């Protein structure tokens, strides 16, 4: 497994690319639609800033008593925070985004070695080691950079990110009985057997991950079945398999 320092460096690099793209947007550009239904680009930036703040709280919980914040009693609270952030002017919203990501990077840089092994609880209730928060943050940044619809493509995703995110996704799909027989990442030299029967699909790793994450269509895949007959991937991302349990 990659070292914690290496994972922190990945977060910092992804954050730099994402914030640079955000800083290039005008107020008008922020109000344009994103790649996500019903969300503008401003919503995407506000969501990432809110998520980074949540990750900071997870790291701090690992450094103290290990008790993570619980899911808000009112499910509208996170959505309200995103709406409030999305209403800000470009300079203020980008400033908040930068601050949130810098706080996360600082928290990660100053974590003790022992704290990284501690287990924390995501707001959705599933548990994971503190170090996995770094992977969650990279996934957040890379996925939502694509969602900004500013020209960032799946081909621009770092190969290291594609490799572990695709492997985790396929492990989760196999555990759920997703009806694909085999998946081949032609550029990675990797093949996964998911089910005893069903279609096979192949493409570059980033194309596969784009499809499994619901960000791109199946057009870039090759299959022994008609592409229109392929099963629809479930909501992404799923908790990792085998996983580390749930609190609630």
N, C-alpha and C positions, 0 to 999 in steps of 0.2 A: 504494500500500500504506500502511496505517496506520503511524504513527511508532512507534518502539520505546517511547518514553515513554507513548504512548497504550495500547500493548499491556500495559505494566507496570501502568498504571492499571486496565485490565480485569482483570488477575490479582488486584489488591488488592481490587477491588469484589466479584469472585466469591468470593474467600476470605472476605471479611467476611460475606457472606450464608451461606456454607457453615458457617463456624465458629459463627455465631449459632444456626443450626439445631442444630448438634452440642451446643452448650452448654445448650440447652433440654431435652436428653434426660437422663432419670434412668438409674440403673444398670439398672433393669428395662426401660426403653425401649430401651437399647442392646442388650439381649439379644433383642429382637423381630426377626422376619424382615425383611430388606430386600427390595428389588425384584429382587435377584439370587439365583439358586438356590444354596442351601446356605450363604449368607452372612447373618449378622445385621447390624444396623446398625453394631455395633462393628467387624465385619470391613471394612465400607466405610470407616469413619474411619481404621482402621489402614492400609488400602491407600493411601488418599490421602496420609497422612503419609509412608509409605514412598516413594511416587512423588515427593513434593515433595523428599525427601532425594536421590533419584536425579537430579532436575532441578538441584539445587544442585551436584552433582558434575559435571554436564554444563557448567554455566556456568563452574565453576572450571577445567575442562579447556580451555575456550575462552580463558580468561584467561591460561593458562600455555602448555603445549606442544601443546594441541589433541588430546591422546590421551585418549579417553573410556574409562571403565571397561568392561571386557568382560563379556559375559554370565557369571554365576557358573557354575563347572564343575558344581556341584550345583544342578540346577534346583529343588530343594526349598528352597533358601536364601530366596528372596523370599517363598515361601508360608509358611515358618516364621516370618519376621518379622511377617507379617500375623497369624498365629495367636497369636503372643506379644502383639502389640499388642491384639488383640481380647479377650484375657483380662483386661486391666486394668480397674480401676474407672473410672467415667465421668470423674471429675475428672482423673485421671492421663492417661487416653487423650486427652481434649480438650486438656489441657496440652501433650502431645506433638504433637498436630496443630497447635496454634497455633504452637509453636516451629518446627516444620518449615516451615510456610508463611511465617512471619516471616523465617526464614533465607533462603528463596528470594527473597522480596521485597527483602531487604537486598542479597543478591548481585546481583540485577537492577539495583537502583538505583545500585550502585557499579561496574558494568561499564563498561569504556572503550568508546568509540564503535567503535574498531577491532576489539575482541573480538567484537562482535555479528556481524560478517561472517565470523568463523571457522566452520569446519565441525566438527561433533561427531558422535559415533556413538551411536545409541540402543542399549539393551541387546539389542534384537532384531536388531541388526546393520546397520540402514539409517542412512544419513547425512543430516544436514540442517544448515542454518546455525544458529548459536547463537540467533538471534532467534526461530526457530521453536519453541524450547523454551517460549516464552511462550504461544504458541497451544496447545501440548500441555497446558500447565498449566490454562489456561482450560477447555479441553475436558474435562479430568479433573474439574475442580471442578463444572462445570455438569452433566455427565452423572451423576456420582455424587451430586450434590445430589438429582436426581430419584430415584436408586436408594435413597436413605435412606427413601423412602416416608413423608415427613412432611408431605405436602401441596404440595410444590413440583411444578409442572407444566411441560410443554413450553412452554406459553403464557407462563411466567415467564422463559424463556430470553431473554437480551438479544438484540435484533434484529441487532446487529452480529455476535454470535457465530453466530447461525443463518445469516446470509448467507454468511460465509466457510466455515463447517463444511459446509453443504449443498453449496456449489459444489465444495469439495474432494472430498466424498464422491461426487458424481456424476461428477467427472473420473476418479476411481479406478474406479468401476463401468463407465464407458464403456471404459476401457482393458482391463478384464477381459472385455468382451463381455457384460455383464449384459443379459438379454433384456427390456428395456423400450424402447419406441420413443421415448417423449417423457415428460418430467416438467415440470410447470408449478407454480411457486410463485405462487399467485394474489395474495398480498399483497405480494410483492416485485417483481412485474412481470417475472419471469425465466422463461425456458423453456430446457430442455436437450434436445437430441436425442441419444439414447444408441445406438440400434441401428436398422437398416433396417426391422425388423419387430418386432411385439410389442405388448403393451398400452400405453396411455397412462394416466398418473395425474396428478391435480391436487389441490392442497389448499394451505392456508397453509404457509409455509416451516417453521414449528416442528413442524407435524403430519408433514410429509414427513420431516424429520430424525429425529423420534421413531420413525418406522417404519423408516427406513434404519438407524438405530442399534440396532434390536432392542428398543427400550424401550416401544413402543406397538404395538397391533394396527393392521390396515389399515382399521379401521372408519371412520376420519375421512377417508378418501380417496374421490375420485370417479374412476371409470375406465370405459373403453369395454369392459372385460371384467368378468366376475364377480370380486368381491374375493377369493373363495376360490381363484381360478385364478391370482392374481398370483405371480410368482416370489418365492422367499424371499431376502431380502438376505443377503449373506455376513457373516461375523464382522466386527465394526466396532470400532475404526476401522482403515482400511487406510493404509499409508504414502502420502503425497501423490504425485500424478502431475503432471509427469513425474518428480519426485523428484530426489534428489541422489546416487544410487548406494548401494552396500552395501560394508561392510568384511568381513563374514563371514556 
